[in-house]
Amino acid sequence: MDSRPVGRAAVRRAFVAAWQADPDVQWLKGQHFVQGEFAISQ
């Protein structure tokens, strides 16, 4: 992906694209952080 998805629809499309590119992708034991309107998952 070349750019950061902005908005709910764009994030949804990015996740769909991730699973289409690699159907076995998994996020196990993830960590999630939220600060105001900024969020990150690793």
Summary of the structure (lengths in Angstrom):
residues: 42
radius of gyration: 11.7
end to end distance: 16.4
largest distance: 32.0
contacts: 55
relative contact order: 0.13
helix: 33%
strand: 19%
